[in-house]
Structure formats: C-alpha cells, structure tokens
Amino acid sequence: MSSSSGAGHTPTTPVALDRRPLWAGRALALLGILLVALSLRILTGCASPIFPLIGQSFDLPILVIALLGALAPASFAIASFISPRIGRAIGIEWGLILAITLLIIGHVVRALAPEWGTFAVATGIGLLGTGIGNVLLPPAVKKYFPDRIGIVTTLYVGLLALSSGLAPLFAHPMSDAIGWRDGFIVWAALTVAALIPWLLQLRAVRGKVEHNSVVVVRSTLKLHKSPTALALAFMLAISSINGYVVFAWLPTLIMGTSGVGPGEAGVMLATFGLIGLPVSLVTPILAARVKRTDIFVYLSLVFFVAGYVGLMFAPNLPWLWLVLISIGPMIFPLTLVLINLRTKSTHASMQLSGFVQVVAYTIAIIGPFGVGVLHEWTGSWNAVLIFMIVNSILLIFLAPILGRGKFVEDEVG
C-alpha cells in the first residue's frame, strides 16, 4: 500500500494534518521561501550574456569562462555537503539568512573585481550561498507547509525558473545602460529583500527557534543504500549538466552554429529560463497527484534529445530546438518535490536534499568545464551536442526506479 500511494499523493503523516490556508500563521515563512527562490538563480544567469562586456575591462579567456561554469556545480557540491550540518547547527532559518548573505557578498565583490581571479572568487562565494539555499529550501517547505508540499514547491520552483529567465534577459541591456559593475550592484540590492522575511520570522518566534527550527537528529540515514535516493541524485546530476552547460555555453554555441548575434543569444538564454516557468508550475502539482512519476522522466529525455539532435542537423531553426531543450528540465522541479514526497520527516528531507545535491553537483562539475575542453580539443560544437545527447539518454535507466514510489526510510531501514 505505501509503495503505490507513495507514487501519488504524499503518503505520510502530513497528509493527515489539517490543510490550513497558505498564509495562516506562516505568511513570513512563505514570503521568505519565495523571495529566497527568486534570488537564487540571479547570480548564475546574469553573467554569461555580458562576458564580452566584462572582457573589455580585463582578460577573460574561453577556458576561464569554462572554469566559471564549472564553479557552479563545484560550489553546489561543497554547499550540499555542509548544508545539512548548517541546518542542524543553526536552524533552517539562519541557514537561509547565511545563504542570502553570501549571495549579496558575491554580487558586490564581482562588481569590484579588478581581474578574473577576484571575479572567480566572488562567483564561488555567491554560488556557495546559492547551494546552501538549494539544500535548505525543500526542508523549509517540509517544516512550514507539510500539508501543502505540492503547491509551495510549485510556487518556489516557478520563481526559480522566473529568475533564471529574467536575469539574463535584463543583464545585457542593463549593463549597456549603467555598466556591468553597477549592474551587479543592482542585483545585490534586489537580493537584500530576501533577508527581511526571515529576520522578521526569527523575531516573531524568538525563544522558540532553537526548539523548532530543526528536528533533533538521532540517526543518519544510509542514503547510499537507497535506490530512490541514488536515482534522484543521478537525475539531478543529468539535469544540472544540461542546465549549467546551457547557462555557460548556450549563447556561444548558438552564435557559433546558427550565426545569431550576442543580443539575440542573450534573449534565447532568457527564454530557456522563462519556458521553465510554466513547466515548473505544472510538474510538482502533477507529481504529487499521479502514480507514474516516471512519465516525467521519459518526457524529459525525449525533449532533451530532440532539441540537441535538432541543433546538430538543422541549426537554422535554433528557436525551435531551444524550446524543446527548455522543456527538458522538468526533471529539476520533479527532483525537488520528490525529496519531500519520498521522505517521512523534515529531518529525512534535509538529509536527502543534501545527499542528492552533493552527489549530483559533484558529478555535474564535468559539464561546463568538460564542454569547454571538448570544444577546444575538437573545434566542433557537434561533439558537444553528442555529449549532451548521451548525458540525457541515461535518464532511461532512472525512470523505472522513480516510478515505484518507495520511501527512502523504508529502503534503508
């Protein structure tokens, strides 16, 4: 019974809880979750469209761009390893405040960077904050909204997608208007807004935070023995390789294969993020209701492969292939909602979130840097596209495992 229901509605204790309105007694937490989500993707999306502008201030070779792309999964892997420990030590709320603070520092130091080394360090600091936020958002949803996991996951993943699109969309015109350095200061100022709800939330529950913010840890789940945990980790790895390669290389790849200009390439990158918005809004709600969650994995595979094959054989239709590739990342919101649907407690959710992301982002390091090396070695974008096709096809091995609907606690217990 638990297996079949696990693939559909959330088959855990939270289902038995009263379904309160989203704002009932937890408005600050909801606003905090949403503003953190809106801030997390800005740093990864606002730089690649303006690399030519940054390159006018200091040298930015193509291998340095590859290094900057690889910093994202590397930083996320480190953050995913330490974030559950941060959550247990200082609480989910303070952990999210730390994440946003690191993001702000990253934006500001980027703006002041005199050369690419400082720029890279600032990027790493900001990405560390992004990674901590990535890990702590699912257990924050589990803690404050156990009765509304599907809808709150939909809202925050939708905002992740929105910021993924808006940052590259505005990065180039804003940098043209006020300069790329002042542009990063604007992003930093916008990110400050995400601190306010969590600071107010801590003040509102002062004296209760230490007791309530983290479930006491009595045991560590052996998640490496859970097929579901491993499948989620590898699915997120495949999704991350696709995402980080697109954000690091799509403008350059499209300009090289289809002959579009930098402005249009930046719009295409923004479109990639914005198309993810409706996909992100639909996927978590459906995943919380249907029994066959593996269907989403198979669909993602088809969209990714069709898009990359299209870019290889019909590069004169880049917008068509871009749209298909943009639908493929439905497995990203699927992973986030399954972290909560396949666990029975906030403690397990935080452990699973950290495990899945540390494995995924460690693997994903090969993505953007590997693509840079592969292109430099072969001189061909087709070699890169073949790599992306093979990466996407691996999803076929994960879909059957994720379709079973098992709880990770039951698999390792």
FENGI-V473962 format. One record per pair of residues at least 12 apart in sequence whose C-alpha atoms are under 7 Angstrom apart, sorted by the first residue. I is the first residue (numbers start at 1). J is the second residue. Records with the same first field share a line. If there is no record, write none. Layout:
I->J ; J
//
This chain:
3->404 ; 405 ; 406
4->405
6->342 ; 405 ; 406
7->290 ; 291 ; 292 ; 293 ; 403 ; 404 ; 405
8->287 ; 288 ; 289 ; 290 ; 291
9->288 ; 289
10->288 ; 341
12->344
14->146 ; 147
15->147
17->147
19->147
28->197 ; 201
29->197 ; 198 ; 201
31->197
32->194 ; 197 ; 198
33->137 ; 156
34->156 ; 159
35->194
36->194
37->156 ; 159 ; 160
38->159 ; 160 ; 163
39->163 ; 191
40->130 ; 160
41->160 ; 163 ; 164
42->163 ; 164 ; 167
43->126
45->164 ; 167 ; 168 ; 247
46->167 ; 168 ; 171
48->247 ; 248
49->168 ; 171 ; 172 ; 266
50->171 ; 172
54->180
58->115 ; 116
59->116
60->116
63->372
66->368 ; 369 ; 372
67->369
68->120
69->244 ; 248 ; 368 ; 369
70->365 ; 368 ; 369
71->124
72->127
73->361 ; 362 ; 364 ; 365
74->361 ; 362 ; 365
75->124 ; 127 ; 128 ; 131
76->127 ; 128 ; 131 ; 361
77->357 ; 358 ; 361 ; 362
78->358
79->128 ; 131 ; 132
80->131 ; 132 ; 135 ; 354 ; 357 ; 358
81->354 ; 358
83->132 ; 135 ; 354
84->350 ; 351 ; 354
87->214
88->214
91->213 ; 214
92->136 ; 140 ; 213 ; 214
93->198 ; 213
96->133 ; 136
97->195 ; 198
99->129 ; 130 ; 132 ; 133
100->129 ; 194 ; 195
102->125 ; 126 ; 129
103->126 ; 127 ; 129 ; 130
104->188 ; 191
105->126
106->122 ; 123 ; 125 ; 126
107->126 ; 184 ; 185 ; 187 ; 188
108->184 ; 185 ; 188
109->122
110->122 ; 123 ; 184
111->181 ; 182 ; 184 ; 185
112->181
135->353 ; 354
136->350
138->336 ; 340
139->346 ; 349 ; 350
142->340 ; 346
143->346
150->284 ; 285 ; 288 ; 337
151->285
153->284 ; 337
154->280 ; 281 ; 284 ; 285
155->281
157->280 ; 333
158->277 ; 280 ; 281
161->273 ; 274 ; 276 ; 277 ; 280
162->273 ; 274 ; 277
164->270 ; 273 ; 274
165->270 ; 271 ; 272 ; 273 ; 274
166->270
168->266 ; 269 ; 270
169->266 ; 267 ; 270
215->346 ; 347
217->347
221->412
222->412
223->412
225->412
226->408 ; 411 ; 412
227->401
228->401 ; 402 ; 406 ; 408
229->352 ; 356 ; 408
231->398 ; 401 ; 402
232->335 ; 356
233->356 ; 357 ; 359 ; 360
234->360
235->395
236->332 ; 335 ; 360
237->360 ; 361 ; 363 ; 364
238->391 ; 392
239->329 ; 331 ; 332
240->364
241->364 ; 367
244->367 ; 368
245->367 ; 368
247->269
248->368
250->269
251->265 ; 266 ; 269
253->381
257->315
258->315 ; 316 ; 318
272->322 ; 326
275->326 ; 327
276->326 ; 327
279->327 ; 330
280->330 ; 333
283->330 ; 333 ; 334
284->333 ; 334 ; 337
287->334
292->403
293->402 ; 403
294->399 ; 400 ; 402 ; 403
296->331
297->331 ; 395 ; 399
298->396 ; 399
300->328 ; 329 ; 330 ; 331
301->328 ; 392 ; 393 ; 395
303->324 ; 325 ; 327 ; 328
304->324 ; 325 ; 328 ; 392
305->389 ; 392
306->324
307->321 ; 322 ; 324 ; 325
308->321 ; 385 ; 389
312->382 ; 385
339->352 ; 353
342->406 ; 407 ; 408
343->407 ; 408 ; 409
371->384
//
